[in-house]
Amino acid sequence: MGKTTLGMGKGSPLDARKLLDMHFLDIRSALLETAAALDRIERAKGGKEVMGDSRISKLFAACRIITDTGATDRAERFLTLFSSPETGP
């Protein structure tokens, strides 16, 4: 029988269904919080203008990363995206 490792990108000792059951509510909550924050920013005075800010662009790029079905390197790509230098608004 193969040995299970717990390093980054090495899988989990739990099966996918158990992981989904365990993390679904937390993931849903984080996504809802993100959507609500973006709504508040866009509805605020000057919101339309700030939507062109490079930080907002990175948030939308991160959304594309996390919705990349079949990818198993989303966390790494997410971290790489946010570790690149800011170019400013």
Backbone as a ProteinNet text record, in pm:
[ID]
protein_1_A
[PRIMARY]
MGKTTLGMGKGSPLDARKLLDMHFLDIRSALLETAAALDRIERAKGGKEVMGDSRISKLFAACRIITDTGATDRAERFLTLFSSPETGP
[TERTIARY]
84.1	0	88.3	51.4	129.5	123.2	226.6	236.6	170.1	87.6	23.3	108.2	137.6	212.8	119.1	149.3	62.6	123.6	227.7	290.2	201.5	239.6	163.5	154.2	31.9	10.6	23.5	29.7	49.4	-79.1	-192.3	-316.9	-353	-452.6	-505.2	-538.9	-529.7	-570.2	-722	-797.4	-943.1	-984.6	-1100.6	-1147.7	-1215.4	-1238.2	-1289.7	-1424.9	-1513.9	-1647.4	-1635.8	-1550.1	-1532.3	-1472.1	-1376.4	-1316.8	-1421.2	-1505	-1611	-1707.5	-1750.1	-1840.2	-1778.4	-1649.8	-1580.2	-1562.3	-1535.9	-1496.5	-1602.5	-1711.5	-1808.3	-1859.9	-1905.5	-1963.5	-1861.2	-1738.2	-1633.4	-1600.2	-1592	-1562.1	-1675.2	-1798.4	-1914.6	-1915.9	-1887.1	-1884.4	-1777.8	-1658.4	-1549.5	-1584.2	-1645.9	-1684.5	-1794.9	-1891.6	-1998.7	-1942.7	-1851.5	-1788.9	-1713.5	-1644.7	-1572.2	-1668.7	-1774.6	-1873.2	-1937.9	-1973	-2036.3	-1941	-1814.2	-1716	-1700.2	-1693.8	-1682.7	-1807.4	-1925.3	-2048.9	-2045.2	-2001.7	-1995.2	-1898.3	-1783.8	-1684.5	-1742.7	-1805.1	-1856.4	-1974.1	-2057.3	-2171.9	-2132.8	-2017.3	-1973.3	-1941.5	-1939.6	-1903.3	-1764.4	-1752.5	-1626.4	-1600.8	-1698.8	-1682.1	-1653.1	-1721.3	-1699.4	-1555.3	-1501.7	-1364.4	-1262.1	-1286.1	-1188.9	-1187.5	-1289.3	-1293.1	-1178.2	-1111	-994.2	-863.3	-868.1	-748.7	-684.7	-553.2	-482.4	-515.1	-548.1	-583.6	-716	-810.8	-939.3	-915.9	-831.9	-799.6	-741.6	-655.5	-597.6	-704.5	-800.9	-908.9	-989.5	-1020	-1092.9	-1008.2	-878.8	-789.6	-787.7	-790.7	-793.9	-922.7	-1033.5	-1160.5	-1150.1	-1083.2	-1064.3	-977.2	-877.1	-790.4	-870.3	-949.9	-1019.7	-1131.9	-1176.4	-1280.1	-1222.3	-1092.4	-1025.3	-1044.1	-1152.6	-1187.3	-1078.8	-1043.5	-943.5	-802.4	-780.5	-646.5	-623.3	-503	-469.6	-362	-335.5	-233.2	-291.4	-422	-488	-426.7	-398.8	-342.5	-207.2	-124.4	7.5	-6.4	-95.2	-116.2	-175.3	-264.7	-324.1	-215.2	-129.8	-21.3	76.8	107.5	198	138.3	9.1	-58.7	-43.1	-64.9	-60.6	80	177.9	315.4	387.5	327.2	390.6	369.1	465.4	459.5	336.2	286.5	173.1	220.2	136	169.3	95.3	11.3	-64.3	-194.6	-278.5	-410.5	-401.2
-117.8	0	123.6	227.4	350.5	435.1	511	600.6	734.4	788.3	917.3	1026.6	1127.8	1241.5	1360.1	1448.3	1561.6	1693.9	1691.9	1815.9	1889.2	2012.7	2093.6	2022.5	2009.1	1946.4	1795.1	1736.5	1592.3	1518	1586	1518.3	1520.6	1441.8	1437.5	1293.8	1259.6	1125.2	1107.9	1218.5	1211	1206.9	1146.1	1145.5	1278.9	1301.3	1429.3	1464	1367.3	1392.6	1441.9	1379.8	1422.4	1562.3	1590.9	1724.5	1829.6	1798.3	1890.7	1913.4	1805.4	1817.4	1904.1	1887.9	1957.9	2106.9	2141.4	2278.2	2361	2299.7	2369.6	2499	2494.7	2614.6	2726.4	2691.7	2793.8	2856.7	2774.2	2825.4	2915.7	2868.9	2948.8	3082.9	3081.4	3203.9	3301.5	3250.1	3336.1	3396.9	3318.4	3370.6	3475.1	3450.8	3548	3677.9	3667	3785.8	3865.8	3796.6	3862.5	3933.1	3864.1	3924.1	4046.8	4036.5	4149.2	4268.2	4242.6	4351.3	4421.4	4344.8	4405.1	4486.5	4436.3	4512	4644.7	4641.2	4764.2	4864.8	4816.5	4905.2	4969.2	4888.6	4941.2	5036.3	5011.9	5099.6	5228.8	5230.9	5348.9	5464	5584.6	5702.4	5679.9	5696.5	5674.4	5528	5443.7	5299.7	5258.4	5320.7	5284.3	5313	5424.5	5461.6	5367.1	5327.7	5243.7	5099.7	5063.2	4927.8	4903.1	5007.8	4992.4	4979.5	4986.6	4974.5	4836.7	4832	4705	4599.4	4642.5	4544.3	4477.1	4553.8	4495.8	4400.1	4440.7	4353.6	4221.2	4227	4103.3	4017.6	4080.7	4002.9	3929.3	3997.2	3931	3821.7	3845.1	3741.3	3620.6	3645.9	3536.9	3456.3	3524.1	3453.5	3360.2	3405.6	3318.9	3198.4	3220.2	3109.5	3006	3050.6	2952.2	2880.9	2935.5	2867	2784.4	2767.6	2689	2539.8	2485	2345.3	2252.3	2154.7	2056.8	2093.4	2217.1	2258.8	2211.5	2171.2	2129.4	2218.5	2330.8	2423.4	2561.8	2567.9	2697	2776.6	2713.4	2785.9	2847	2771.4	2822.3	2941.8	2929.9	3038.9	3162.3	3140.9	3249.8	3325	3250.8	3313.4	3386.6	3327.9	3392.6	3524.2	3523.2	3644.2	3758	3727.4	3832	3860.7	3783.4	3812.1	3901	3920	4008.8	4153.7	4240.7	4379.6	4454.1	4543.4	4628.8	4733.9	4761	4866	4994.8	4991.3	5109.7	5119.8	5215.2	5230.2	5277.9
0	0	0	-79.4	-90.2	35.2	52.8	167.4	133.1	224.5	204.5	265	184.8	236.6	249.5	342.9	368.6	326.4	244	198.7	100	69.1	-25.6	-160	-209.6	-338.4	-336.5	-218.1	-208.9	-176.1	-173.9	-146	0.5	34.1	169.7	205	333.5	373	367.1	357.6	347.9	201.9	176.1	37.9	5.1	-122.3	-171.1	-109.4	-95.5	-38.9	104.8	184.3	323.7	330.5	242.7	239.2	201.7	103	63.7	179.6	243.5	358.7	468.3	490.3	597.6	566.1	441.7	407.9	335.5	291.5	207.6	269.7	393.3	454.9	470.9	507.2	520.1	384.8	281.9	147.8	99.9	117.2	76.3	148.3	277.3	357.4	307.5	277.8	229.6	94	6	-125.2	-112.9	-23.9	-1.3	55.1	149.6	207.9	101.2	12.7	-95.9	-190.9	-230.8	-321.1	-257.5	-130	-60.5	-49.8	-21.7	-12.1	-146.8	-254.1	-387.4	-421.3	-382.6	-403.7	-328.6	-202.3	-122.3	-184.4	-229.1	-291.3	-417.1	-500.9	-627.6	-606.5	-503.6	-476.7	-405.9	-341.9	-266.4	-361.3	-305.9	-384.4	-444.5	-574.4	-644.3	-676.3	-651.7	-671.2	-813.9	-907.5	-1048.2	-1089.4	-1041.2	-1076.6	-1013.7	-890	-819.6	-873.2	-950.5	-1005.1	-1102.7	-1148.8	-1235.3	-1159.2	-1026.8	-942.1	-963.1	-962.6	-987	-881.5	-760.1	-656.2	-688.1	-739.5	-780.4	-897.1	-990.5	-1104.6	-1056.6	-954.4	-900.2	-833.5	-766.5	-705.2	-811.7	-921.7	-1029.9	-1096	-1109.4	-1163	-1069.6	-939.2	-841.4	-855.1	-882.6	-904.5	-1024.8	-1129.2	-1246.9	-1211.5	-1127.2	-1085.9	-1008.1	-911.5	-827.8	-901.7	-1015	-1092.7	-1207.6	-1210.6	-1314.1	-1284.1	-1336.7	-1312.4	-1364.7	-1283.8	-1322.9	-1282.1	-1243.2	-1199.6	-1056.6	-1027.5	-890.9	-830.3	-896.1	-846.5	-818.2	-789.4	-768.8	-654.6	-542.1	-427	-462.6	-531.6	-571.4	-666.1	-764.6	-860	-792	-697.2	-619.5	-543.5	-473.8	-397.1	-488.1	-602.3	-697.5	-747.2	-777	-823.1	-722.2	-594.7	-493.1	-441.7	-484.4	-442.1	-543	-660.2	-757.7	-714.6	-745.4	-698.5	-749	-664.4	-702.1	-801.8	-898.4	-994.2	-962.4	-861.7	-822.2	-898.2	-857.9	-921.7	-1065.3
[MASK]
+++++++++++++++++++++++++++++++++++++++++++++++++++++++++++++++++++++++++++++++++++++++++

